[in-house]
Amino acid sequence: MLSIFFQIHALSFPKVRIDEAKCNFVSPAIEREITQMQETIKDPELAWMFGNCFPNTLDRTVNFSMKDGKPNTFVITGDIYAMWLRDSSAQVWPYMPYMKQDPKLQQLIAGVINRQVESVLIDPYANAFNFGKEGGDFMSDNTKMRPELHERKWEVDGLCYVIRLGYHYWKLTGDNSCFDTQWLDAMKLIVKTFKEQQRKTSQGPYSFMRKTEKASDTQFGNGFGNPIRPTGMIYSAFRPSDDATTYGFLVPSNAFAVVSLRQLSEMVKGITHDVTFANECTALAGEVDSAIKKYAIVNNPKYGKIYAFEVDGYGNYLMMDDANVPSLLSLPYLGYVSENNPIYENTRKFALSEDNPYFYKGKAAEGIGGPHVGPDMIWPMAIIMRALTSKDPTEIAFCLKMLKNSQAGTGFMHETFNKNDPSNYTRSWFAWANTLFGELLIKVEREHPELLSKVD
């Protein structure tokens, strides 16, 4: 039921959320939160946007079923009918605090965990999966494709997101039902894959090439990437943007792996009591963390010590940040460092400056983009992450203003928009950005409610 506030104050805004009868899933707990937030947010346009964006994943992207007696949830990204490990985790993430209020919502998220476990066991090197065995546009890629896979780009962060979702589900609910022998097999396969991609003695079993006009859609070195020297970090062929890495040790993803492996160790100790495997996770996390500290912190003449975006172990490094999460900007959000960490603070200043080659500043907004879409295109996701990791109410208010202005009359977040013209955008339906925007507004309402009174 739409709130009275929304009905009265949003009459000037079109109805863009689909009818309840057509929604894939309706959660009473989420609907209550929407009502409360729309009564709290005094800016009518922001209230309208929240009501559209926050439930978008549930409204349109989830497909719930029971499979072999277990909940099973397939989650599409939006306008692409495939399930990414990363996106599916991030899309349901903001709903997790409401699980205890809504058992069906908890079951839905348990189904995502089960589906991800199933996917990892099919192929830990794949980033995105089909609903069934229908194949798709990328079956001709020069890698070990199979019909269950939508795409097979090896991205460290995808497996980290699987652990993150399961860990926080366990911490919030105390429910162990998802974490059976199949789950443990998948977790051991994740760790095995991470170790393979440390590439200490060989390049490992994974390679990827694609016939394409877009250089970032394939990899160098006959599909194994540019040369790297073993450091203890984990090689990632692709970034969270699905773009190829230049130097294979992608620092934000390795930082995410440190956090995820420590979370996995805690889960294994608490659930399966497999001390040997738990210690293996802890040791690997420590090794990766030490390697980040040794190889990925560089002295910048302007900013001091900062994290590089990518390194290769030969002393080469790439100075940039990308909009997709994990990013350097998102390190506190993912739990790797605190917002007060001096190296992070320096890195943040760099990432949010024009010294970052993918930071764009125009008439409509400023923010981080990336190679994936191209020059002058800002990702709302990066503006949201800037606000989520900010300690400054003025900066948060500035981000809210840019986000509000970026929706271009659609009521939703997009993948990117032009720095000078928000009506020039990509992907009208990008569910991750929508629910992340909802997560931000809830955080702002709890910490700085005054910022929601009127955003000009």
Secondary structure, DSSP 8 states (H G I E B T S, - for coil): ---HHHHHHTTTS---S--GGG-S---HHHHHHHHHHHHH--SHHHHHHHHHHTTHHHHHTEEEEEETTEEEEEE--BSS-SEEHHHHHHHHGGGGGGGGG-HHHHHHHHHHHHHHHHHHHH-TT-SEE-SSS---TTTTSBS---TTEEE----HHHHHHHHHHHHHHHHHH---TT-SHHHHHHHHHHHHHHHHTT-SSS--S---B---S-GGGS-SGGGT-S-----SS---SB-TTS-B-SSSEEHHHHHHHHHHHHHHHHHHHHHT--HHHHHHHHHHHHHHHHHHHHHSEEEETTTEEEE-SEE-SSS-EE----SSSS-STTHHHHTSS-TT-HHHHHHHHHHTSTTSTTEEE-SS-EEE--TTT-TTEE-HHHHHHHHHT---HHHHHHHHHHHHHHTTTSSS--SEEETTEEEEEE-S-BHHHHHHHHHHHHHHHHH-GGGGS---
